[in-house]
């Protein structure tokens, strides 16, 4: 059984230890390990709790004041369900209708912490790990879901890596899952998602032979390069999100015609980029 690993940190070591002790008391008997750490090692903990850290601190996952009630609320609302989901290999609940969030400048830092957890567990199995999708593009509205992709040797390695991601705090979900390239061809992949109810994540594991991972990087970089492209894509997304009869799966599929055309434009742009 994978234990949820938590570190409490902050500029005041005594305050961080106090919060860690309170969480440890609440976690008695649960599959949770809590420690205080002045400088948590990147990727070593599933959740880093900042005590008295300033807003915008990129090193922590959640901030909490030095109060017993705040710690209890953190336990009830996030830590306890995260630990239970991880122990049961159960994905956190997620809404099935599309809600676009305003651009969040902390998305890249959040993605970097998630990628550090994966890199620590996967080691050389991962040829590369990238932040992709709309949250990887500055100044663009997006569903508040971090998308990551991991490139591995082949599909068997993707299965192994997705299963190992449990040690990093994720849940391997059975498919079949596939990515659709710009020509409409399906390519098998593996997927892991969040056990943490406070941070929705999709992790896509692609064989290196799949064109999907290079297309996702090309689309990301093309959108990053031109605000007009971002505005065009955002308008498409807002139109699809406004359809009352569409769920998240419909939304993803209905974006594909625009994405396919955009990839053609991005390929023409790439040699100049």
C-alpha positions in Angstrom: 0.0 0.0 0.0 1.4 3.4 -1.0 1.6 5.8 1.9 0.9 9.5 1.2 4.0 11.4 1.9 3.6 15.0 3.2 6.2 17.6 4.1 5.4 20.8 6.0 7.7 23.7 5.4 8.1 27.4 5.9 10.3 30.2 7.1 9.5 29.5 10.7 10.7 25.9 11.5 8.7 25.8 14.7 5.5 26.6 12.9 6.2 24.0 10.3 6.9 21.4 12.9 3.7 22.3 14.7 1.6 21.9 11.6 3.4 18.6 10.8 2.7 17.3 14.3 -1.0 18.2 14.0 -1.3 16.5 10.7 0.5 13.4 12.1 -2.0 13.3 15.0 -4.9 13.5 12.6 -3.3 10.8 10.4 -2.9 8.3 13.2 -3.7 4.8 11.8 -4.0 6.2 8.2 -1.5 5.4 5.4 0.1 8.8 5.7 3.7 9.8 6.6 4.2 13.4 7.7 7.5 15.3 8.3 8.7 18.9 8.6 11.4 19.8 6.1 13.1 23.2 5.9 13.9 22.6 2.2 11.9 19.6 0.8 13.7 17.7 -1.9 11.9 18.2 -5.2 9.6 15.3 -6.0 10.2 13.5 -2.7 6.7 14.2 -1.3 3.2 13.9 -2.7 2.1 17.1 -1.0 4.2 20.0 0.3 2.3 22.2 2.8 3.6 25.7 3.1 3.2 27.3 6.6 3.5 31.1 6.6 4.9 31.2 3.0 4.1 34.1 0.8 1.4 33.9 -1.9 3.1 32.8 -5.2 5.7 30.6 -3.6 6.4 28.0 -6.3 7.8 25.4 -3.9 4.6 24.3 -2.1 1.4 22.7 -3.2 -0.9 24.2 -0.6 -0.6 27.0 2.0 -2.1 26.8 5.5 -2.0 29.2 8.4 -0.6 28.1 11.8 -4.0 27.3 13.3 -5.5 24.0 14.5 -8.8 24.6 12.6 -7.0 25.4 9.3 -5.0 22.1 9.7 -8.2 20.1 10.4 -9.8 21.6 7.3 -6.8 20.7 5.2 -7.0 17.2 6.6 -10.7 16.8 5.9 -10.8 18.5 2.5 -7.6 17.3 0.9 -5.2 15.1 2.8 -7.6 12.4 4.1 -9.3 11.8 0.7 -5.9 12.0 -1.1 -4.5 9.2 1.2 -7.6 7.1 0.8 -7.7 7.4 -3.0 -4.0 6.5 -3.2 -4.4 3.5 -0.9 -7.4 2.3 -2.9 -5.9 3.2 -6.3 -9.0 5.3 -6.9 -9.1 8.4 -9.0 -10.3 11.6 -7.4 -13.8 12.7 -8.5 -13.9 15.2 -11.3 -16.6 17.2 -12.9 -17.9 16.0 -16.3 -18.9 19.3 -17.8 -16.4 21.8 -19.1 -15.5 24.9 -17.1 -12.8 27.2 -18.4 -10.7 28.9 -15.8 -8.9 32.2 -16.2 -5.2 31.8 -16.9 -3.3 31.0 -13.8 0.4 32.0 -13.7 1.1 29.3 -11.2 0.2 26.4 -13.6 3.8 26.0 -14.9 5.2 25.8 -11.3 2.5 23.3 -10.3 3.4 21.2 -13.4 7.0 21.4 -12.5 6.4 19.9 -9.1 4.3 17.1 -10.5 6.9 16.3 -13.1 9.6 16.2 -10.4 7.5 13.5 -8.6 7.2 11.5 -11.8 10.9 11.9 -12.7 12.0 10.7 -9.2 10.0 7.5 -9.6 10.5 6.7 -13.3 14.1 7.6 -13.6 15.6 6.5 -16.9 12.3 4.9 -18.0 11.2 8.3 -19.0 12.9 9.7 -22.1 11.3 13.0 -21.4 8.5 14.6 -19.3 6.7 17.7 -20.5 3.9 20.0 -19.5 1.5 20.1 -22.4 -2.1 21.2 -23.1 -3.7 24.6 -22.5 -2.3 25.1 -19.0 1.2 25.1 -20.5 0.3 28.1 -22.7 0.6 31.5 -20.9 -2.4 33.9 -21.0 -4.9 31.4 -22.2 -8.1 30.2 -20.5 -8.2 26.5 -19.8 -9.8 23.7 -17.9 -8.0 23.7 -14.5 -6.4 20.3 -15.3 -2.7 20.0 -15.7 -1.7 17.8 -18.6 1.7 16.1 -18.7 3.2 13.6 -21.1 5.9 11.0 -20.6 7.7 9.5 -23.5 9.0 6.0 -23.1 10.6 3.3 -25.3 7.4 1.4 -26.3 3.9 0.5 -25.3 5.0 -2.1 -22.8 7.2 0.5 -21.1 4.2 2.9 -21.1 2.2 0.3 -19.2 5.0 -0.2 -16.7 5.6 3.5 -16.2 1.9 4.3 -15.8 1.7 1.6 -13.1 4.8 2.9 -11.4 3.3 6.4 -11.3 1.3 5.3 -8.3 4.4 5.8 -6.2 4.4 9.4 -7.4 0.8 9.8 -6.2 -1.1 9.0 -9.4 -3.6 6.4 -10.4 -3.2 4.2 -13.5 -6.6 4.0 -15.2 -7.4 1.2 -17.6 -8.3 2.1 -21.1 -8.1 1.6 -23.9 -6.8 5.1 -24.4 -5.5 6.6 -27.5 -4.3 9.9 -29.0 -5.6 11.1 -32.4 -3.0 12.5 -34.7 -3.6 15.3 -37.2 -4.6 12.8 -39.9 -7.2 11.1 -37.7 -5.1 8.0 -36.9 -5.4 6.5 -33.4 -2.3 5.7 -31.4 -2.4 3.7 -28.2 -1.3 5.3 -25.0 -1.5 4.8 -21.2 -3.0 7.2 -18.8 -2.7 8.0 -15.1 -4.7 10.6 -13.3 -4.9 12.4 -9.9 -5.6 10.8 -6.6 -5.4 14.3 -5.1 -8.8 16.0 -5.0 -7.0 19.4 -4.9 -5.1 19.1 -8.2 -6.6 17.5 -11.2 -3.9 16.0 -13.5 -3.8 13.8 -16.6 -0.5 12.0 -17.4 -0.2 10.6 -20.9 2.4 7.9 -21.5 3.4 7.7 -25.2 5.8 5.3 -27.0 8.6 7.2 -28.6 7.3 5.9 -32.0 4.0 7.7 -31.6 3.6 11.0 -33.4 1.2 12.3 -30.7 3.9 13.5 -28.3 5.7 15.6 -31.0 2.5 17.0 -32.2 1.5 18.1 -28.7 4.8 19.9 -28.3 4.5 21.6 -31.7 1.0 22.8 -30.9 2.1 24.1 -27.5 5.1 26.0 -28.9 3.1 27.4 -31.8 0.4 28.7 -29.4 3.0 30.2 -27.1 4.6 32.0 -30.0 1.6 34.1 -31.2 -1.2 35.7 -29.2 -3.5 35.6 -32.2 -3.2 31.8 -32.3 -4.1 31.7 -28.6 -7.1 34.0 -29.1 -8.4 31.9 -32.0 -8.1 28.6 -30.0 -9.6 30.1 -26.9 -12.6 31.3 -29.0 -13.1 27.7 -30.3 -12.9 26.3 -26.8 -15.3 28.8 -25.3 -17.8 28.1 -28.1 -17.6 24.3 -27.4 -17.7 24.8 -23.6 -21.0 26.8 -24.0 -22.8 23.8 -25.5 -25.2 22.6 -22.8 -25.4 19.0 -24.2 -21.7 18.4 -24.3 -19.5 16.7 -21.7 -15.8 16.7 -21.4 -15.4 13.8 -23.9 -17.5 15.6 -26.5 -15.5 18.8 -25.9 -12.2 17.0 -26.5 -13.3 15.3 -29.7 -14.9 18.4 -31.1 -11.7 20.3 -30.7 -9.8 17.9 -33.0 -10.8 19.4 -36.4 -9.4 22.8 -35.3 -6.3 21.2 -33.8 -5.6 19.2 -37.0 -5.8 22.3 -39.1 -3.7 24.2 -36.6 -1.0 21.5 -36.7 -0.7 22.0 -40.4 -0.1 25.7 -39.9 2.3 25.0 -37.0 4.4 22.7 -39.2 4.8 25.5 -41.7 5.8 27.8 -38.9 8.2 25.4 -37.1 11.3 25.8 -39.4 11.2 29.5 -38.6 10.7 29.0 -34.9 
